[in-house]
Amino acid sequence: MEDSKKSVKTSAERITANSGAGRGILRKLFISFLRIGAFTFGGGWAMITLIEREVVESRRWISREEFLDLLAVAQSLPGILAVNISVAVGDRLRGMRGAVAAASGTILPSFTIILLIAVFLTPDLIQNNRVVASIFAGIRPAVTALIVAPVLTSARSAKIGWKTVWIPVVVAALIWSDIPYVSNPILFVVLGAFGGWLWLHRKEKHLRNKQLEKEDKEADV
């Protein structure tokens, strides 16, 4: 009887501990993405470097390979990239509650800042006030660097070398060209997915052929 009570008590303590740990990581998710959303200018791509540094290098919640996979999914989905990647990371860590916590942290600073700008800053004030205009002029080069940095990091992590660097260059040029249909990013997402499947199919077929050749040689011996 006493052993049964101890077992029930241990199970209850374990559930309480897991619940506390879950609430802890939800709070950390919200605060991390709140901080990133509050101090990043330039949109989703400018946030990718900070998100990667936070969840991969600092917190070690997920590996870099997992982050790149989630980033690819976030890019492929409609909507805002920053919100998509925060939802993907939050869902990976704590399911629906994690997704809500991360997305709330990402959206809240932008919503608050835009609301304050709409109330207090008019387009005329931004254009004619030298102080405000100088602040935004100084932010633009930093935003450019924040956008370029995740592109280089993603290319290095994806193991793009001199033999494959032409692929992102050609795709970027075609998207930039504004040619009807050809410049549609969705086209290249679909082609990239098909190319990955085709490469995997050919690789598996090659491995099967090598295995059959090895078995034939062993049978001859």
KAFEN-V164801 format. One record per pair of residues at least 4 apart in sequence whose ideal C-beta (glycine too) atoms are under 7 Angstrom apart, sorted by the first residue. I is the first residue (numbers start at 1). J is the second residue. D is the distance in whole Angstrom. If there is no record, write none. Layout:
BEGIN
i->[I/I]
j->[J/J]
d->[D/D]
END
This chain:
BEGIN
i->[1/2/3/4/5/6/7/8/9/10/11/12/13/14/15/16/17/18/19/20/21/22/22/23/24/25/25/25/26/26/26/26/26/27/28/29/29/29/29/29/29/29/30/30/30/30/31/31/32/32/32/32/33/33/33/33/33/34/34/34/34/35/36/36/36/36/36/37/37/37/37/37/38/40/40/40/41/41/41/42/42/42/42/44/44/44/44/45/45/45/46/46/46/47/47/48/48/48/48/49/49/49/49/49/50/51/51/52/52/52/52/53/53/54/54/55/55/55/55/55/56/56/56/56/61/62/62/62/62/64/64/65/66/67/68/68/68/68/69/70/70/70/70/70/71/71/71/72/73/73/74/74/74/74/75/76/77/79/79/80/81/82/82/83/83/83/83/84/85/86/86/86/86/87/87/87/87/88/89/89/90/90/90/90/90/90/91/91/91/91/93/94/96/97/98/99/100/101/102/103/104/107/108/109/110/111/112/113/114/115/116/117/121/121/123/124/125/125/126/126/127/129/130/131/132/133/134/135/136/139/140/141/142/143/144/145/148/149/150/151/152/153/154/155/155/160/160/160/161/165/166/167/168/169/170/171/171/172/173/174/174/174/175/175/177/178/179/185/186/187/188/189/190/191/192/193/194/195/196/197/198/199/200/201/202/203/204/205/206/207/208/209/210/211/212/213/214/215/216/217]
j->[5/6/7/8/9/10/11/12/13/14/15/16/17/18/19/20/21/22/23/24/25/26/94/27/28/29/93/94/30/94/97/98/101/31/32/33/90/93/98/101/102/105/34/101/104/105/35/105/36/54/59/105/37/86/102/105/106/38/105/108/109/39/40/47/50/51/54/105/106/108/109/110/109/46/47/50/46/139/143/46/143/146/147/48/80/81/82/81/147/150/143/146/147/51/82/52/71/85/150/53/146/149/150/153/54/55/85/56/67/150/153/57/58/58/59/59/61/62/67/89/62/63/64/67/93/66/67/89/92/68/157/69/70/71/72/154/157/158/73/74/85/88/89/92/75/85/154/76/77/88/81/84/85/88/81/189/84/83/84/84/85/86/106/87/103/106/107/88/89/90/102/103/106/91/99/102/103/92/93/102/94/98/99/101/102/103/95/96/98/99/98/98/100/101/102/103/104/105/106/107/108/111/112/113/114/115/116/117/118/119/120/121/125/126/127/128/129/132/132/133/133/133/134/135/136/137/138/139/140/143/144/145/146/147/148/149/152/153/154/155/156/157/158/160/168/164/165/168/165/169/170/171/172/173/174/175/188/176/177/179/182/183/183/185/183/183/183/189/190/191/192/193/194/195/196/197/198/199/200/201/202/203/204/205/206/207/208/209/210/211/212/213/214/215/216/217/218/219/220/221]
d->[7/6/6/6/6/6/6/6/6/6/6/6/6/6/6/6/6/6/6/6/7/6/6/6/6/6/6/6/6/6/6/6/5/6/6/6/6/7/6/5/5/7/6/4/6/4/6/7/7/5/7/7/6/5/5/3/5/6/4/6/6/7/6/6/5/6/6/6/5/7/4/6/4/5/5/6/6/5/5/3/3/6/6/7/6/3/4/7/5/6/6/4/5/6/5/6/7/7/4/6/6/5/5/7/6/6/6/5/6/7/7/5/6/5/6/5/5/6/7/6/6/7/5/5/6/4/6/7/6/6/5/7/6/6/6/6/5/7/7/6/6/4/6/6/6/6/7/6/7/6/6/4/4/5/6/5/5/6/5/6/6/6/6/6/6/6/6/6/6/6/4/5/4/6/4/6/5/6/7/6/6/4/4/6/3/7/6/7/6/4/5/3/6/6/6/6/6/7/6/6/6/6/6/6/6/6/6/6/6/6/6/5/5/6/6/6/5/7/5/7/7/6/6/7/7/6/6/7/7/6/7/7/6/6/6/6/6/6/6/6/6/6/6/5/7/5/6/7/7/6/6/6/6/6/6/6/5/6/6/7/6/6/5/6/5/5/5/6/6/6/6/7/6/6/6/7/6/6/6/6/6/6/6/6/6/6/6/6/7/6/6/6/6/6/6/6/6/6/6/7]
END
